[in-house]
Amino acid sequence: MAKLKTNRAAAKRFKFTKSGKVKRSSAFARHILTKKTPKQKRGLRGTSILAEQDEKEIKKLLPYGGK
């Protein structure tokens, strides 16, 4: 069977944890930051875990990433 291609756009946006969950960064943190409060901007820092409902789609795009 032929090797599967990794979707490069998804590879740049998502990473996998050791247990196979998908990590993602927050949206709305790139520009138009002047009208956002410091508390709001702090909350957008870092990463969070992707919802289980969306995980299946991302794992199709990244066949060699997670378990």
PDBQT receptor file of N, H, CA, C and O in Angstrom, charges set to zero:
ATOM      1  N   MET A   1       0.836  -1.191   0.000  1.00  0.00    +0.000 N 
ATOM      2  CA  MET A   1       0.000   0.000   0.000  1.00  0.00    +0.000 C 
ATOM      3  C   MET A   1       0.880   1.255   0.000  1.00  0.00    +0.000 C 
ATOM      4  O   MET A   1       1.916   1.294   0.664  1.00  0.00    +0.000 OA
ATOM      5  N   ALA A   2       0.466   2.262  -0.738  1.00  0.00    +0.000 N 
ATOM      6  H   ALA A   2      -0.375   2.230  -1.277  1.00  0.00    +0.000 HD
ATOM      7  CA  ALA A   2       1.249   3.492  -0.844  1.00  0.00    +0.000 C 
ATOM      8  C   ALA A   2       1.223   4.266   0.468  1.00  0.00    +0.000 C 
ATOM      9  O   ALA A   2       0.299   4.147   1.272  1.00  0.00    +0.000 OA
ATOM     10  N   LYS A   3       2.260   5.054   0.652  1.00  0.00    +0.000 N 
ATOM     11  H   LYS A   3       3.011   5.152  -0.001  1.00  0.00    +0.000 HD
ATOM     12  CA  LYS A   3       2.311   5.905   1.846  1.00  0.00    +0.000 C 
ATOM     13  C   LYS A   3       1.268   7.014   1.724  1.00  0.00    +0.000 C 
ATOM     14  O   LYS A   3       0.957   7.473   0.625  1.00  0.00    +0.000 OA
ATOM     15  N   LEU A   4       0.736   7.433   2.865  1.00  0.00    +0.000 N 
ATOM     16  H   LEU A   4       0.988   7.060   3.758  1.00  0.00    +0.000 HD
ATOM     17  CA  LEU A   4      -0.250   8.516   2.883  1.00  0.00    +0.000 C 
ATOM     18  C   LEU A   4       0.455   9.844   3.003  1.00  0.00    +0.000 C 
ATOM     19  O   LEU A   4       1.495   9.943   3.653  1.00  0.00    +0.000 OA
ATOM     20  N   LYS A   5      -0.105  10.872   2.377  1.00  0.00    +0.000 N 
ATOM     21  H   LYS A   5      -0.951  10.791   1.849  1.00  0.00    +0.000 HD
ATOM     22  CA  LYS A   5       0.483  12.206   2.476  1.00  0.00    +0.000 C 
ATOM     23  C   LYS A   5      -0.085  12.943   3.679  1.00  0.00    +0.000 C 
ATOM     24  O   LYS A   5      -1.280  12.871   3.965  1.00  0.00    +0.000 OA
ATOM     25  N   THR A   6       0.789  13.647   4.372  1.00  0.00    +0.000 N 
ATOM     26  H   THR A   6       1.759  13.706   4.139  1.00  0.00    +0.000 HD
ATOM     27  CA  THR A   6       0.378  14.488   5.491  1.00  0.00    +0.000 C 
ATOM     28  C   THR A   6      -0.104  15.822   4.956  1.00  0.00    +0.000 C 
ATOM     29  O   THR A   6       0.527  16.400   4.071  1.00  0.00    +0.000 OA
ATOM     30  N   ASN A   7      -1.208  16.313   5.478  1.00  0.00    +0.000 N 
ATOM     31  H   ASN A   7      -1.721  15.843   6.197  1.00  0.00    +0.000 HD
ATOM     32  CA  ASN A   7      -1.690  17.636   5.105  1.00  0.00    +0.000 C 
ATOM     33  C   ASN A   7      -0.800  18.669   5.796  1.00  0.00    +0.000 C 
ATOM     34  O   ASN A   7      -0.812  18.766   7.023  1.00  0.00    +0.000 OA
ATOM     35  N   ARG A   8      -0.040  19.432   5.037  1.00  0.00    +0.000 N 
ATOM     36  H   ARG A   8      -0.030  19.353   4.040  1.00  0.00    +0.000 HD
ATOM     37  CA  ARG A   8       0.978  20.328   5.596  1.00  0.00    +0.000 C 
ATOM     38  C   ARG A   8       0.364  21.490   6.369  1.00  0.00    +0.000 C 
ATOM     39  O   ARG A   8       0.949  21.953   7.349  1.00  0.00    +0.000 OA
ATOM     40  N   ALA A   9      -0.803  21.968   5.945  1.00  0.00    +0.000 N 
ATOM     41  H   ALA A   9      -1.278  21.592   5.149  1.00  0.00    +0.000 HD
ATOM     42  CA  ALA A   9      -1.470  23.061   6.653  1.00  0.00    +0.000 C 
ATOM     43  C   ALA A   9      -1.857  22.601   8.057  1.00  0.00    +0.000 C 
ATOM     44  O   ALA A   9      -1.672  23.337   9.026  1.00  0.00    +0.000 OA
ATOM     45  N   ALA A  10      -2.391  21.391   8.169  1.00  0.00    +0.000 N 
ATOM     46  H   ALA A  10      -2.542  20.793   7.382  1.00  0.00    +0.000 HD
ATOM     47  CA  ALA A  10      -2.784  20.842   9.470  1.00  0.00    +0.000 C 
ATOM     48  C   ALA A  10      -1.560  20.557  10.331  1.00  0.00    +0.000 C 
ATOM     49  O   ALA A  10      -1.603  20.744  11.547  1.00  0.00    +0.000 OA
ATOM     50  N   ALA A  11      -0.471  20.108   9.715  1.00  0.00    +0.000 N 
ATOM     51  H   ALA A  11      -0.436  19.956   8.727  1.00  0.00    +0.000 HD
ATOM     52  CA  ALA A  11       0.746  19.778  10.457  1.00  0.00    +0.000 C 
ATOM     53  C   ALA A  11       1.327  21.005  11.154  1.00  0.00    +0.000 C 
ATOM     54  O   ALA A  11       1.939  20.892  12.215  1.00  0.00    +0.000 OA
ATOM     55  N   LYS A  12       1.131  22.175  10.552  1.00  0.00    +0.000 N 
ATOM     56  H   LYS A  12       0.633  22.267   9.690  1.00  0.00    +0.000 HD
ATOM     57  CA  LYS A  12       1.654  23.409  11.143  1.00  0.00    +0.000 C 
ATOM     58  C   LYS A  12       0.757  23.917  12.268  1.00  0.00    +0.000 C 
ATOM     59  O   LYS A  12       1.204  24.711  13.095  1.00  0.00    +0.000 OA
ATOM     60  N   ARG A  13      -0.491  23.478  12.312  1.00  0.00    +0.000 N 
ATOM     61  H   ARG A  13      -0.853  22.833  11.640  1.00  0.00    +0.000 HD
ATOM     62  CA  ARG A  13      -1.453  23.997  13.286  1.00  0.00    +0.000 C 
ATOM     63  C   ARG A  13      -1.697  23.088  14.479  1.00  0.00    +0.000 C 
ATOM     64  O   ARG A  13      -2.099  23.561  15.542  1.00  0.00    +0.000 OA
ATOM     65  N   PHE A  14      -1.459  21.784  14.320  1.00  0.00    +0.000 N 
ATOM     66  H   PHE A  14      -1.132  21.399  13.457  1.00  0.00    +0.000 HD
ATOM     67  CA  PHE A  14      -1.789  20.822  15.373  1.00  0.00    +0.000 C 
ATOM     68  C   PHE A  14      -0.596  19.960  15.733  1.00  0.00    +0.000 C 
ATOM     69  O   PHE A  14       0.220  19.616  14.879  1.00  0.00    +0.000 OA
ATOM     70  N   LYS A  15      -0.504  19.612  17.020  1.00  0.00    +0.000 N 
ATOM     71  H   LYS A  15      -1.168  19.891  17.715  1.00  0.00    +0.000 HD
ATOM     72  CA  LYS A  15       0.526  18.693  17.511  1.00  0.00    +0.000 C 
ATOM     73  C   LYS A  15      -0.178  17.637  18.350  1.00  0.00    +0.000 C 
ATOM     74  O   LYS A  15      -1.305  17.845  18.800  1.00  0.00    +0.000 OA
ATOM     75  N   PHE A  16       0.486  16.505  18.560  1.00  0.00    +0.000 N 
ATOM     76  H   PHE A  16       1.402  16.337  18.194  1.00  0.00    +0.000 HD
ATOM     77  CA  PHE A  16      -0.098  15.435  19.346  1.00  0.00    +0.000 C 
ATOM     78  C   PHE A  16       0.574  15.324  20.709  1.00  0.00    +0.000 C 
ATOM     79  O   PHE A  16       1.775  15.556  20.842  1.00  0.00    +0.000 OA
ATOM     80  N   THR A  17      -0.216  14.965  21.718  1.00  0.00    +0.000 N 
ATOM     81  H   THR A  17      -1.192  14.776  21.610  1.00  0.00    +0.000 HD
ATOM     82  CA  THR A  17       0.337  14.682  23.039  1.00  0.00    +0.000 C 
ATOM     83  C   THR A  17       0.780  13.222  23.039  1.00  0.00    +0.000 C 
ATOM     84  O   THR A  17       0.497  12.490  22.090  1.00  0.00    +0.000 OA
ATOM     85  N   LYS A  18       1.473  12.793  24.096  1.00  0.00    +0.000 N 
ATOM     86  H   LYS A  18       1.703  13.388  24.866  1.00  0.00    +0.000 HD
ATOM     87  CA  LYS A  18       1.929  11.414  24.190  1.00  0.00    +0.000 C 
ATOM     88  C   LYS A  18       0.765  10.433  24.195  1.00  0.00    +0.000 C 
ATOM     89  O   LYS A  18       0.879   9.322  23.678  1.00  0.00    +0.000 OA
ATOM     90  N   SER A  19      -0.361  10.852  24.784  1.00  0.00    +0.000 N 
ATOM     91  H   SER A  19      -0.453  11.755  25.203  1.00  0.00    +0.000 HD
ATOM     92  CA  SER A  19      -1.516   9.951  24.869  1.00  0.00    +0.000 C 
ATOM     93  C   SER A  19      -2.344   9.950  23.583  1.00  0.00    +0.000 C 
ATOM     94  O   SER A  19      -3.335   9.226  23.490  1.00  0.00    +0.000 OA
ATOM     95  N   GLY A  20      -1.947  10.758  22.586  1.00  0.00    +0.000 N 
ATOM     96  H   GLY A  20      -1.142  11.347  22.662  1.00  0.00    +0.000 HD
ATOM     97  CA  GLY A  20      -2.630  10.753  21.295  1.00  0.00    +0.000 C 
ATOM     98  C   GLY A  20      -3.701  11.819  21.130  1.00  0.00    +0.000 C 
ATOM     99  O   GLY A  20      -4.383  11.861  20.106  1.00  0.00    +0.000 OA
ATOM    100  N   LYS A  21      -3.856  12.686  22.138  1.00  0.00    +0.000 N 
ATOM    101  H   LYS A  21      -3.302  12.652  22.970  1.00  0.00    +0.000 HD
ATOM    102  CA  LYS A  21      -4.816  13.782  21.999  1.00  0.00    +0.000 C 
ATOM    103  C   LYS A  21      -4.204  14.860  21.113  1.00  0.00    +0.000 C 
ATOM    104  O   LYS A  21      -2.991  14.891  20.901  1.00  0.00    +0.000 OA
ATOM    105  N   VAL A  22      -5.059  15.746  20.597  1.00  0.00    +0.000 N 
ATOM    106  H   VAL A  22      -6.044  15.721  20.770  1.00  0.00    +0.000 HD
ATOM    107  CA  VAL A  22      -4.579  16.777  19.671  1.00  0.00    +0.000 C 
ATOM    108  C   VAL A  22      -4.532  18.128  20.381  1.00  0.00    +0.000 C 
ATOM    109  O   VAL A  22      -5.518  18.566  20.973  1.00  0.00    +0.000 OA
ATOM    110  N   LYS A  23      -3.358  18.788  20.311  1.00  0.00    +0.000 N 
ATOM    111  H   LYS A  23      -2.557  18.432  19.829  1.00  0.00    +0.000 HD
ATOM    112  CA  LYS A  23      -3.186  20.123  20.891  1.00  0.00    +0.000 C 
ATOM    113  C   LYS A  23      -3.399  21.163  19.811  1.00  0.00    +0.000 C 
ATOM    114  O   LYS A  23      -3.075  20.941  18.644  1.00  0.00    +0.000 OA
ATOM    115  N   ARG A  24      -3.949  22.305  20.210  1.00  0.00    +0.000 N 
ATOM    116  H   ARG A  24      -4.212  22.486  21.157  1.00  0.00    +0.000 HD
ATOM    117  CA  ARG A  24      -4.140  23.401  19.260  1.00  0.00    +0.000 C 
ATOM    118  C   ARG A  24      -3.865  24.714  19.976  1.00  0.00    +0.000 C 
ATOM    119  O   ARG A  24      -3.938  24.790  21.202  1.00  0.00    +0.000 OA
ATOM    120  N   SER A  25      -3.547  25.755  19.198  1.00  0.00    +0.000 N 
ATOM    121  H   SER A  25      -3.488  25.693  18.201  1.00  0.00    +0.000 HD
ATOM    122  CA  SER A  25      -3.372  27.079  19.787  1.00  0.00    +0.000 C 
ATOM    123  C   SER A  25      -4.675  27.853  19.654  1.00  0.00    +0.000 C 
ATOM    124  O   SER A  25      -5.544  27.479  18.865  1.00  0.00    +0.000 OA
ATOM    125  N   SER A  26      -4.814  28.922  20.417  1.00  0.00    +0.000 N 
ATOM    126  H   SER A  26      -4.109  29.225  21.057  1.00  0.00    +0.000 HD
ATOM    127  CA  SER A  26      -6.052  29.703  20.429  1.00  0.00    +0.000 C 
ATOM    128  C   SER A  26      -6.159  30.592  19.196  1.00  0.00    +0.000 C 
ATOM    129  O   SER A  26      -5.159  31.085  18.674  1.00  0.00    +0.000 OA
ATOM    130  N   ALA A  27      -7.386  30.782  18.748  1.00  0.00    +0.000 N 
ATOM    131  H   ALA A  27      -8.198  30.382  19.172  1.00  0.00    +0.000 HD
ATOM    132  CA  ALA A  27      -7.654  31.721  17.660  1.00  0.00    +0.000 C 
ATOM    133  C   ALA A  27      -7.817  33.121  18.254  1.00  0.00    +0.000 C 
ATOM    134  O   ALA A  27      -7.871  33.271  19.475  1.00  0.00    +0.000 OA
ATOM    135  N   PHE A  28      -7.893  34.126  17.420  1.00  0.00    +0.000 N 
ATOM    136  H   PHE A  28      -7.849  34.005  16.429  1.00  0.00    +0.000 HD
ATOM    137  CA  PHE A  28      -8.128  35.529  17.806  1.00  0.00    +0.000 C 
ATOM    138  C   PHE A  28      -6.964  36.160  18.575  1.00  0.00    +0.000 C 
ATOM    139  O   PHE A  28      -7.175  37.116  19.321  1.00  0.00    +0.000 OA
ATOM    140  N   ALA A  29      -5.741  35.648  18.411  1.00  0.00    +0.000 N 
ATOM    141  H   ALA A  29      -5.570  34.871  17.805  1.00  0.00    +0.000 HD
ATOM    142  CA  ALA A  29      -4.616  36.195  19.169  1.00  0.00    +0.000 C 
ATOM    143  C   ALA A  29      -3.561  36.834  18.265  1.00  0.00    +0.000 C 
ATOM    144  O   ALA A  29      -2.470  37.151  18.740  1.00  0.00    +0.000 OA
ATOM    145  N   ARG A  30      -3.849  37.030  16.991  1.00  0.00    +0.000 N 
ATOM    146  H   ARG A  30      -4.735  36.773  16.605  1.00  0.00    +0.000 HD
ATOM    147  CA  ARG A  30      -2.832  37.496  16.041  1.00  0.00    +0.000 C 
ATOM    148  C   ARG A  30      -2.845  39.009  15.803  1.00  0.00    +0.000 C 
ATOM    149  O   ARG A  30      -1.789  39.641  15.785  1.00  0.00    +0.000 OA
ATOM    150  N   HIS A  31      -4.015  39.581  15.625  1.00  0.00    +0.000 N 
ATOM    151  H   HIS A  31      -4.872  39.067  15.640  1.00  0.00    +0.000 HD
ATOM    152  CA  HIS A  31      -4.073  41.017  15.324  1.00  0.00    +0.000 C 
ATOM    153  C   HIS A  31      -5.345  41.607  15.914  1.00  0.00    +0.000 C 
ATOM    154  O   HIS A  31      -6.170  40.893  16.485  1.00  0.00    +0.000 OA
ATOM    155  N   ILE A  32      -5.492  42.914  15.769  1.00  0.00    +0.000 N 
ATOM    156  H   ILE A  32      -4.822  43.494  15.305  1.00  0.00    +0.000 HD
ATOM    157  CA  ILE A  32      -6.592  43.679  16.401  1.00  0.00    +0.000 C 
ATOM    158  C   ILE A  32      -6.583  43.411  17.909  1.00  0.00    +0.000 C 
ATOM    159  O   ILE A  32      -7.613  43.088  18.502  1.00  0.00    +0.000 OA
ATOM    160  N   LEU A  33      -5.406  43.551  18.512  1.00  0.00    +0.000 N 
ATOM    161  H   LEU A  33      -4.570  43.814  18.030  1.00  0.00    +0.000 HD
ATOM    162  CA  LEU A  33      -5.251  43.251  19.935  1.00  0.00    +0.000 C 
ATOM    163  C   LEU A  33      -5.498  44.470  20.812  1.00  0.00    +0.000 C 
ATOM    164  O   LEU A  33      -5.624  44.337  22.029  1.00  0.00    +0.000 OA
ATOM    165  N   THR A  34      -5.569  45.661  20.212  1.00  0.00    +0.000 N 
ATOM    166  H   THR A  34      -5.467  45.769  19.223  1.00  0.00    +0.000 HD
ATOM    167  CA  THR A  34      -5.709  46.877  21.012  1.00  0.00    +0.000 C 
ATOM    168  C   THR A  34      -7.050  46.937  21.722  1.00  0.00    +0.000 C 
ATOM    169  O   THR A  34      -7.144  47.474  22.826  1.00  0.00    +0.000 OA
ATOM    170  N   LYS A  35      -8.080  46.398  21.106  1.00  0.00    +0.000 N 
ATOM    171  H   LYS A  35      -8.004  45.962  20.209  1.00  0.00    +0.000 HD
ATOM    172  CA  LYS A  35      -9.404  46.456  21.741  1.00  0.00    +0.000 C 
ATOM    173  C   LYS A  35      -9.670  45.286  22.690  1.00  0.00    +0.000 C 
ATOM    174  O   LYS A  35     -10.711  45.243  23.345  1.00  0.00    +0.000 OA
ATOM    175  N   LYS A  36      -8.743  44.348  22.765  1.00  0.00    +0.000 N 
ATOM    176  H   LYS A  36      -7.897  44.382  22.233  1.00  0.00    +0.000 HD
ATOM    177  CA  LYS A  36      -8.908  43.220  23.681  1.00  0.00    +0.000 C 
ATOM    178  C   LYS A  36      -8.262  43.549  25.023  1.00  0.00    +0.000 C 
ATOM    179  O   LYS A  36      -7.201  44.173  25.073  1.00  0.00    +0.000 OA
ATOM    180  N   THR A  37      -8.896  43.133  26.096  1.00  0.00    +0.000 N 
ATOM    181  H   THR A  37      -9.758  42.627  26.056  1.00  0.00    +0.000 HD
ATOM    182  CA  THR A  37      -8.378  43.417  27.436  1.00  0.00    +0.000 C 
ATOM    183  C   THR A  37      -7.163  42.522  27.713  1.00  0.00    +0.000 C 
ATOM    184  O   THR A  37      -7.017  41.465  27.100  1.00  0.00    +0.000 OA
ATOM    185  N   PRO A  38      -6.287  42.949  28.644  1.00  0.00    +0.000 N 
ATOM    186  CA  PRO A  38      -5.133  42.113  28.998  1.00  0.00    +0.000 C 
ATOM    187  C   PRO A  38      -5.548  40.720  29.473  1.00  0.00    +0.000 C 
ATOM    188  O   PRO A  38      -4.879  39.729  29.180  1.00  0.00    +0.000 OA
ATOM    189  N   LYS A  39      -6.645  40.658  30.201  1.00  0.00    +0.000 N 
ATOM    190  H   LYS A  39      -7.188  41.463  30.439  1.00  0.00    +0.000 HD
ATOM    191  CA  LYS A  39      -7.148  39.371  30.695  1.00  0.00    +0.000 C 
ATOM    192  C   LYS A  39      -7.528  38.456  29.532  1.00  0.00    +0.000 C 
ATOM    193  O   LYS A  39      -7.249  37.257  29.543  1.00  0.00    +0.000 OA
ATOM    194  N   GLN A  40      -8.168  39.050  28.535  1.00  0.00    +0.000 N 
ATOM    195  H   GLN A  40      -8.394  40.024  28.525  1.00  0.00    +0.000 HD
ATOM    196  CA  GLN A  40      -8.573  38.298  27.345  1.00  0.00    +0.000 C 
ATOM    197  C   GLN A  40      -7.340  37.768  26.610  1.00  0.00    +0.000 C 
ATOM    198  O   GLN A  40      -7.313  36.614  26.182  1.00  0.00    +0.000 OA
ATOM    199  N   LYS A  41      -6.323  38.620  26.466  1.00  0.00    +0.000 N 
ATOM    200  H   LYS A  41      -6.346  39.558  26.813  1.00  0.00    +0.000 HD
ATOM    201  CA  LYS A  41      -5.110  38.234  25.752  1.00  0.00    +0.000 C 
ATOM    202  C   LYS A  41      -4.326  37.156  26.507  1.00  0.00    +0.000 C 
ATOM    203  O   LYS A  41      -3.747  36.262  25.890  1.00  0.00    +0.000 OA
ATOM    204  N   ARG A  42      -4.309  37.238  27.822  1.00  0.00    +0.000 N 
ATOM    205  H   ARG A  42      -4.780  37.964  28.323  1.00  0.00    +0.000 HD
ATOM    206  CA  ARG A  42      -3.657  36.207  28.640  1.00  0.00    +0.000 C 
ATOM    207  C   ARG A  42      -4.319  34.855  28.431  1.00  0.00    +0.000 C 
ATOM    208  O   ARG A  42      -3.655  33.822  28.347  1.00  0.00    +0.000 OA
ATOM    209  N   GLY A  43      -5.634  34.886  28.349  1.00  0.00    +0.000 N 
ATOM    210  H   GLY A  43      -6.173  35.725  28.418  1.00  0.00    +0.000 HD
ATOM    211  CA  GLY A  43      -6.391  33.656  28.152  1.00  0.00    +0.000 C 
ATOM    212  C   GLY A  43      -6.149  33.005  26.804  1.00  0.00    +0.000 C 
ATOM    213  O   GLY A  43      -6.344  31.800  26.647  1.00  0.00    +0.000 OA
ATOM    214  N   LEU A  44      -5.725  33.794  25.833  1.00  0.00    +0.000 N 
ATOM    215  H   LEU A  44      -5.566  34.773  25.961  1.00  0.00    +0.000 HD
ATOM    216  CA  LEU A  44      -5.480  33.278  24.490  1.00  0.00    +0.000 C 
ATOM    217  C   LEU A  44      -4.070  32.700  24.324  1.00  0.00    +0.000 C 
ATOM    218  O   LEU A  44      -3.760  32.091  23.299  1.00  0.00    +0.000 OA
ATOM    219  N   ARG A  45      -3.218  32.895  25.339  1.00  0.00    +0.000 N 
ATOM    220  H   ARG A  45      -3.470  33.390  26.171  1.00  0.00    +0.000 HD
ATOM    221  CA  ARG A  45      -1.863  32.342  25.278  1.00  0.00    +0.000 C 
ATOM    222  C   ARG A  45      -1.882  30.830  25.461  1.00  0.00    +0.000 C 
ATOM    223  O   ARG A  45      -2.841  30.272  25.994  1.00  0.00    +0.000 OA
ATOM    224  N   GLY A  46      -0.833  30.184  25.023  1.00  0.00    +0.000 N 
ATOM    225  H   GLY A  46      -0.054  30.638  24.589  1.00  0.00    +0.000 HD
ATOM    226  CA  GLY A  46      -0.694  28.757  25.283  1.00  0.00    +0.000 C 
ATOM    227  C   GLY A  46      -1.543  27.898  24.363  1.00  0.00    +0.000 C 
ATOM    228  O   GLY A  46      -2.081  28.363  23.358  1.00  0.00    +0.000 OA
ATOM    229  N   THR A  47      -1.644  26.633  24.735  1.00  0.00    +0.000 N 
ATOM    230  H   THR A  47      -1.207  26.255  25.551  1.00  0.00    +0.000 HD
ATOM    231  CA  THR A  47      -2.373  25.677  23.907  1.00  0.00    +0.000 C 
ATOM    232  C   THR A  47      -3.513  25.054  24.700  1.00  0.00    +0.000 C 
ATOM    233  O   THR A  47      -3.558  25.138  25.927  1.00  0.00    +0.000 OA
ATOM    234  N   SER A  48      -4.429  24.429  23.976  1.00  0.00    +0.000 N 
ATOM    235  H   SER A  48      -4.393  24.361  22.979  1.00  0.00    +0.000 HD
ATOM    236  CA  SER A  48      -5.501  23.675  24.619  1.00  0.00    +0.000 C 
ATOM    237  C   SER A  48      -5.714  22.393  23.826  1.00  0.00    +0.000 C 
ATOM    238  O   SER A  48      -5.171  22.223  22.735  1.00  0.00    +0.000 OA
ATOM    239  N   ILE A  49      -6.507  21.501  24.390  1.00  0.00    +0.000 N 
ATOM    240  H   ILE A  49      -6.948  21.639  25.277  1.00  0.00    +0.000 HD
ATOM    241  CA  ILE A  49      -6.774  20.213  23.755  1.00  0.00    +0.000 C 
ATOM    242  C   ILE A  49      -7.991  20.353  22.836  1.00  0.00    +0.000 C 
ATOM    243  O   ILE A  49      -8.998  20.959  23.201  1.00  0.00    +0.000 OA
ATOM    244  N   LEU A  50      -7.874  19.790  21.660  1.00  0.00    +0.000 N 
ATOM    245  H   LEU A  50      -7.056  19.298  21.363  1.00  0.00    +0.000 HD
ATOM    246  CA  LEU A  50      -8.956  19.835  20.684  1.00  0.00    +0.000 C 
ATOM    247  C   LEU A  50     -10.115  18.962  21.161  1.00  0.00    +0.000 C 
ATOM    248  O   LEU A  50      -9.899  17.940  21.812  1.00  0.00    +0.000 OA
ATOM    249  N   ALA A  51     -11.342  19.362  20.836  1.00  0.00    +0.000 N 
ATOM    250  H   ALA A  51     -11.518  20.192  20.307  1.00  0.00    +0.000 HD
ATOM    251  CA  ALA A  51     -12.529  18.595  21.210  1.00  0.00    +0.000 C 
ATOM    252  C   ALA A  51     -12.498  17.221  20.542  1.00  0.00    +0.000 C 
ATOM    253  O   ALA A  51     -12.030  17.077  19.412  1.00  0.00    +0.000 OA
ATOM    254  N   GLU A  52     -12.999  16.223  21.250  1.00  0.00    +0.000 N 
ATOM    255  H   GLU A  52     -13.379  16.340  22.167  1.00  0.00    +0.000 HD
ATOM    256  CA  GLU A  52     -13.000  14.846  20.736  1.00  0.00    +0.000 C 
ATOM    257  C   GLU A  52     -13.744  14.720  19.409  1.00  0.00    +0.000 C 
ATOM    258  O   GLU A  52     -13.375  13.907  18.562  1.00  0.00    +0.000 OA
ATOM    259  N   GLN A  53     -14.799  15.531  19.228  1.00  0.00    +0.000 N 
ATOM    260  H   GLN A  53     -15.098  16.191  19.917  1.00  0.00    +0.000 HD
ATOM    261  CA  GLN A  53     -15.595  15.464  17.999  1.00  0.00    +0.000 C 
ATOM    262  C   GLN A  53     -14.763  15.845  16.780  1.00  0.00    +0.000 C 
ATOM    263  O   GLN A  53     -14.983  15.321  15.689  1.00  0.00    +0.000 OA
ATOM    264  N   ASP A  54     -13.800  16.764  16.962  1.00  0.00    +0.000 N 
ATOM    265  H   ASP A  54     -13.621  17.191  17.849  1.00  0.00    +0.000 HD
ATOM    266  CA  ASP A  54     -12.976  17.242  15.842  1.00  0.00    +0.000 C 
ATOM    267  C   ASP A  54     -11.711  16.410  15.655  1.00  0.00    +0.000 C 
ATOM    268  O   ASP A  54     -11.078  16.467  14.600  1.00  0.00    +0.000 OA
ATOM    269  N   GLU A  55     -11.347  15.648  16.662  1.00  0.00    +0.000 N 
ATOM    270  H   GLU A  55     -11.861  15.602  17.519  1.00  0.00    +0.000 HD
ATOM    271  CA  GLU A  55     -10.101  14.886  16.653  1.00  0.00    +0.000 C 
ATOM    272  C   GLU A  55     -10.018  13.919  15.472  1.00  0.00    +0.000 C 
ATOM    273  O   GLU A  55      -8.960  13.762  14.862  1.00  0.00    +0.000 OA
ATOM    274  N   LYS A  56     -11.133  13.276  15.157  1.00  0.00    +0.000 N 
ATOM    275  H   LYS A  56     -11.993  13.403  15.653  1.00  0.00    +0.000 HD
ATOM    276  CA  LYS A  56     -11.175  12.266  14.102  1.00  0.00    +0.000 C 
ATOM    277  C   LYS A  56     -10.743  12.858  12.755  1.00  0.00    +0.000 C 
ATOM    278  O   LYS A  56      -9.981  12.234  12.016  1.00  0.00    +0.000 OA
ATOM    279  N   GLU A  57     -11.231  14.058  12.443  1.00  0.00    +0.000 N 
ATOM    280  H   GLU A  57     -11.850  14.564  13.044  1.00  0.00    +0.000 HD
ATOM    281  CA  GLU A  57     -10.899  14.718  11.177  1.00  0.00    +0.000 C 
ATOM    282  C   GLU A  57      -9.410  15.047  11.101  1.00  0.00    +0.000 C 
ATOM    283  O   GLU A  57      -8.776  14.838  10.066  1.00  0.00    +0.000 OA
ATOM    284  N   ILE A  58      -8.860  15.558  12.187  1.00  0.00    +0.000 N 
ATOM    285  H   ILE A  58      -9.375  15.727  13.027  1.00  0.00    +0.000 HD
ATOM    286  CA  ILE A  58      -7.447  15.950  12.196  1.00  0.00    +0.000 C 
ATOM    287  C   ILE A  58      -6.555  14.721  12.080  1.00  0.00    +0.000 C 
ATOM    288  O   ILE A  58      -5.517  14.770  11.420  1.00  0.00    +0.000 OA
ATOM    289  N   LYS A  59      -6.943  13.636  12.704  1.00  0.00    +0.000 N 
ATOM    290  H   LYS A  59      -7.786  13.597  13.240  1.00  0.00    +0.000 HD
ATOM    291  CA  LYS A  59      -6.142  12.412  12.614  1.00  0.00    +0.000 C 
ATOM    292  C   LYS A  59      -6.118  11.852  11.197  1.00  0.00    +0.000 C 
ATOM    293  O   LYS A  59      -5.163  11.170  10.825  1.00  0.00    +0.000 OA
ATOM    294  N   LYS A  60      -7.144  12.125  10.405  1.00  0.00    +0.000 N 
ATOM    295  H   LYS A  60      -7.920  12.679  10.707  1.00  0.00    +0.000 HD
ATOM    296  CA  LYS A  60      -7.136  11.729   8.988  1.00  0.00    +0.000 C 
ATOM    297  C   LYS A  60      -6.126  12.562   8.210  1.00  0.00    +0.000 C 
ATOM    298  O   LYS A  60      -5.443  12.059   7.318  1.00  0.00    +0.000 OA
ATOM    299  N   LEU A  61      -6.041  13.847   8.563  1.00  0.00    +0.000 N 
ATOM    300  H   LEU A  61      -6.596  14.255   9.288  1.00  0.00    +0.000 HD
ATOM    301  CA  LEU A  61      -5.124  14.759   7.870  1.00  0.00    +0.000 C 
ATOM    302  C   LEU A  61      -3.677  14.512   8.262  1.00  0.00    +0.000 C 
ATOM    303  O   LEU A  61      -2.765  14.786   7.481  1.00  0.00    +0.000 OA
ATOM    304  N   LEU A  62      -3.459  13.991   9.477  1.00  0.00    +0.000 N 
ATOM    305  H   LEU A  62      -4.200  13.768  10.111  1.00  0.00    +0.000 HD
ATOM    306  CA  LEU A  62      -2.115  13.735   9.979  1.00  0.00    +0.000 C 
ATOM    307  C   LEU A  62      -1.973  12.243  10.291  1.00  0.00    +0.000 C 
ATOM    308  O   LEU A  62      -2.008  11.854  11.458  1.00  0.00    +0.000 OA
ATOM    309  N   PRO A  63      -1.813  11.404   9.264  1.00  0.00    +0.000 N 
ATOM    310  CA  PRO A  63      -1.848   9.959   9.480  1.00  0.00    +0.000 C 
ATOM    311  C   PRO A  63      -0.702   9.407  10.317  1.00  0.00    +0.000 C 
ATOM    312  O   PRO A  63      -0.842   8.332  10.900  1.00  0.00    +0.000 OA
ATOM    313  N   TYR A  64       0.426  10.107  10.395  1.00  0.00    +0.000 N 
ATOM    314  H   TYR A  64       0.540  10.980   9.921  1.00  0.00    +0.000 HD
ATOM    315  CA  TYR A  64       1.584   9.561  11.125  1.00  0.00    +0.000 C 
ATOM    316  C   TYR A  64       1.856  10.315  12.411  1.00  0.00    +0.000 C 
ATOM    317  O   TYR A  64       2.928  10.160  12.995  1.00  0.00    +0.000 OA
ATOM    318  N   GLY A  65       0.908  11.132  12.870  1.00  0.00    +0.000 N 
ATOM    319  H   GLY A  65       0.037  11.258  12.395  1.00  0.00    +0.000 HD
ATOM    320  CA  GLY A  65       1.131  11.948  14.057  1.00  0.00    +0.000 C 
ATOM    321  C   GLY A  65       0.814  11.267  15.360  1.00  0.00    +0.000 C 
ATOM    322  O   GLY A  65       1.701  11.083  16.193  1.00  0.00    +0.000 OA
ATOM    323  N   GLY A  66      -0.439  10.886  15.557  1.00  0.00    +0.000 N 
ATOM    324  H   GLY A  66      -1.159  11.035  14.880  1.00  0.00    +0.000 HD
ATOM    325  CA  GLY A  66      -0.881  10.350  16.842  1.00  0.00    +0.000 C 
ATOM    326  C   GLY A  66      -1.059   8.847  16.835  1.00  0.00    +0.000 C 
ATOM    327  O   GLY A  66      -0.822   8.178  15.830  1.00  0.00    +0.000 OA
ATOM    328  N   LYS A  67      -1.480   8.332  17.974  1.00  0.00    +0.000 N 
ATOM    329  H   LYS A  67      -1.672   8.876  18.791  1.00  0.00    +0.000 HD
ATOM    330  CA  LYS A  67      -1.676   6.898  18.104  1.00  0.00    +0.000 C 
ATOM    331  C   LYS A  67      -2.909   6.442  17.354  1.00  0.00    +0.000 C 
ATOM    332  O   LYS A  67      -3.229   5.253  17.356  1.00  0.00    +0.000 OA
TER     333      LYS A  67
